[in-house]
C-alpha cells in the first residue's frame, strides 16, 4: 500500500512529486517520504528547507513546508529561523 502510493505520487527518476494527494492517509505517506530528504539532528534555515522542497514540488513547496510542521514531521523555532526534522 505504501509503496504503491509512493509510486503513484512520485516520479521514479527525479523523485519529484507529481501531485499532492487529497486523502489523509496518502498525504501522510507522501510527507513521510518527503521527510527523508532531511537529516535528523541537522538544523536548516527556511531558505534551505525551501530549496529542498522546491526540487520535490516546485508548484507549492510552501504548503509542503507547512504540512511537514502541522503533521509533526518537522519542528520550527519560534522565530521561524531554524527548522529541524523530528527523529
C-alpha positions as a printed Julia matrix, in Angstrom:
87×3 Matrix{Float64}:
  0.0    0.0     0.0
  2.74   2.45    1.0
  4.95   1.54   -1.98
  2.0    1.88   -4.35
  1.22   5.35   -3.0
  4.86   6.43   -3.36
  4.97   5.03   -6.91
  1.72   6.8    -7.79
  2.64  10.26   -6.5
  6.39  10.49   -7.13
  8.38  10.46  -10.35
 10.64   7.42  -10.05
 13.53   9.04  -11.94
 13.6   12.52  -10.43
 11.97  11.99   -7.03
  9.68  14.91   -7.79
  6.12  14.92   -6.51
  3.62  14.7    -9.39
  0.72  15.99   -7.33
 -0.16  16.27   -3.67
 -2.81  13.78   -2.54
 -6.1   14.96   -1.09
 -6.76  11.87    1.03
 -5.38  11.98    4.56
 -3.67   8.55    4.65
 -1.92   9.18    1.34
 -0.9   12.67    2.47
  0.88  11.18    5.5
  2.7    8.59    3.36
  3.84  11.32    0.95
  5.0   13.56    3.81
  6.93  10.65    5.37
  8.69  10.16    2.04
  9.48  13.87    1.73
 10.85  13.97    5.29
 13.57  11.5     4.21
 15.22  14.39    2.34
 16.28  15.96    5.64
 18.98  14.71    8.01
 17.96  14.1    11.63
 19.84  16.37   14.01
 20.7   18.92   11.33
 19.34  22.46   11.54
 18.03  24.12    8.39
 17.2   27.71    7.57
 13.85  28.43    5.91
 15.76  29.12    2.68
 17.43  25.69    2.82
 14.11  23.96    3.54
 12.51  25.81    0.62
 15.33  24.84   -1.74
 14.96  21.14   -0.86
 11.17  21.25   -1.13
 11.25  23.18   -4.43
 13.19  20.3    -6.0
 10.44  17.95   -4.89
  7.35  20.05   -5.63
  8.02  23.42   -7.18
  4.3   24.16   -7.69
  3.59  24.52   -3.97
  6.63  23.91   -1.79
  5.28  26.39    0.82
  2.32  24.12    1.51
  4.67  21.14    1.84
  6.7   23.04    4.44
  3.55  23.95    6.38
  2.26  20.36    6.26
  5.6   18.94    7.44
  5.23  21.15   10.52
  1.47  20.68   11.03
  1.7   16.89   10.72
  4.62  16.75   13.17
  7.42  15.69   10.83
  9.36  18.9    11.35
  9.87  21.45   14.13
 10.37  25.18   13.67
 11.84  27.63   16.16
  9.54  30.36   17.49
 11.29  32.97   15.36
 10.99  30.68   12.28
 14.74  30.82   11.68
 15.59  27.19   12.45
 13.88  24.09   11.13
 14.73  20.5    12.01
 13.21  17.17   11.15
 11.83  15.19   14.07
 13.59  11.91   14.77
